[in-house]
Amino acid sequence: MRYEGPIYRPPSEADSLLIQATVGCPHNKCTFCLVYKQGPPFKVRPVAEIKADLEEACRLYGEGVRSIFLPAGNTIAMPTAALAEICRYAYRLFPRLQRLTVYGSAQYIYRKGLEQLQELAAAGLKRIHVGLESGDDEILHRVKKGSTAAVQIAAGQLVRQAGIELSEYVILGLGGRDRSQEHIEATAAALNAIAPDFVRLRTLVPKINTPLLTEVLSGRFQLLGPHEILRETYDLIARLEIRTTITSDHYTNYLNVSGRLPEDREAMLARITTALQRPESDFRPFFIGTE
C-alpha cells in the first residue's frame, strides 16, 4: 500500500484500515492547522491505484476488515463518481465491512449537493467527519476556515438528509478571550440547526509553524486557561437542544466529558462543575502542538 504526505485520522478511526484516496487538503489555509502545510499539494489518486491498495490490504488482512477510513484531509472533495466506485469496490472486497468514512469540509460537501451525497450514501459511505470548529462567522473568518456558519449548517443538514452519519468537531477556545461567549453561543446554535450524530470536542492547542501560534506568541491572541475552557464546555453542553453524542476523545482536552444528550446532560455538567473546583495547576500545562 502506498502513502504520500501526512496521513491523519480521527481517534474514532483508530481500528480502521487506512487507504489513501486523496493527498493533502484542497483548502489548506486554516491558521490553526499544520498537518498539510509542508506536504504535497492536493490531488486525487487514480482509482486504479486506490483499488490496488485495497486489494493488497485484502491479501494482508483478509476479508474480515470492518471499517475503512480514506485519508487525507478532505477526501469528500474527490469527484463523486470516483469516490462512489471506491466505496462499492471496498464492500465487494471486504464482505464484513460495516463502515467507510472520510473527512470533509463544509464548503466541499455543500458543492456536492443532496443528489451526489445520496449517491455516495447508496455506494456505502457511512460517515463524514466535519470540522465545524465554530459557528461564529467572525471566528471562521479570522482562522480562514473558508466557510460561513450558514454554509456549515447547510452542509451538515445535507449530510443528515442523505442518510450519512455526521461527526461535527468543535475547537474549544478558538475565539480566544475576546470572543469566547460569541463562540459558544453561535456554535451551539449551529449544532442545534444541524443535529449531528456526534459532537466531538477539541481544545485549542497552538501548533508549531502556524499563523495562529504567531498570534499567540505576539499577544494578539489570548489563549483560554483550563477553567475558561471548562466553562465553555459547560455552556456549550447546556445550550444544546438536540439528540446527539458528546465525545472528547482527544489529547488536547482538560477533561473527558462524554455522554448522550439529553439523557446524560446533568451528569456531564456535574462532572465539569466538580472539575472547576480543582486549581488550574492540577490540569495539563500549556504546550505547543507538533501534529
DAVENVEN-V480888 format. One record per helix or strand of 3 or more residues. SS is the DSSP state (h for helix, s for strand). FROM is the first residue (numbers start at 1). TO is the last residue. If there is no record, write none. Layout:
ss->[SS	SS]
from->[FROM	FROM]
to->[TO	TO]
//
This chain:
ss->[h	h	s	h	h	s	h	s	h	h	s	h	s	h	h	s	s	h	h]
from->[11	47	67	75	80	99	106	127	137	149	165	180	198	211	226	244	259	265	280]
to->[13	64	70	77	93	103	123	133	142	162	172	194	203	218	239	247	261	275	282]
//
